């Protein structure tokens, strides 16, 4: 931001604060404040220096958080391993089998 020759809104000379340049030369410290809707600056001294500056940006940053529940579709089909007893050629015997399942109910 470039501000062309701002005018001070407040200026004063502090008689209690003096600057001694040599034995015979003494200067009173001068304070000036500049203010606008975009900035505030404070300058002081005989050879002016910037003491404080505040800049008020016009950009507003807004953070927005979005929360979503991820719900998976229930699986109906599956592949499983089964063990049990079954009836075969030799009568009742233990069985270990790979099965394809379809779930009718889910709980």
Residue pairs with C-beta under 8 A, 6 or more apart in sequence:
1 38
1 39
1 55
3 36
3 38
3 39
6 34
6 36
6 41
7 34
8 32
8 33
8 34
9 33
9 34
9 35
10 32
10 33
10 35
11 30
11 31
11 32
11 33
12 30
12 31
13 28
13 29
13 30
13 31
14 28
14 29
14 30
14 31
15 28
17 28
17 29
18 26
18 27
18 28
18 29
19 26
19 27
19 28
19 29
19 45
19 46
20 26
21 27
21 46
27 46
29 44
29 45
29 46
30 44
30 45
30 46
30 48
31 42
31 43
31 44
32 42
32 43
32 44
32 48
33 40
33 41
33 42
33 43
34 40
34 41
34 42
34 43
35 41
37 56
38 55
38 56
38 58
39 53
39 54
39 55
39 56
40 52
40 53
40 54
40 56
41 50
41 52
41 53
41 54
42 50
42 51
42 52
42 53
43 49
43 50
43 51
44 51
74 106
75 103
76 102
76 103
77 100
77 101
77 102
77 103
78 100
78 101
78 102
78 103
79 98
79 99
79 100
79 101
80 98
80 99
80 100
80 101
81 96
81 97
81 98
81 99
82 95
82 96
82 97
82 98
82 99
83 94
83 95
83 96
83 97
84 94
84 95
85 92
85 93
85 94
85 95
86 92
86 93
86 95
88 95
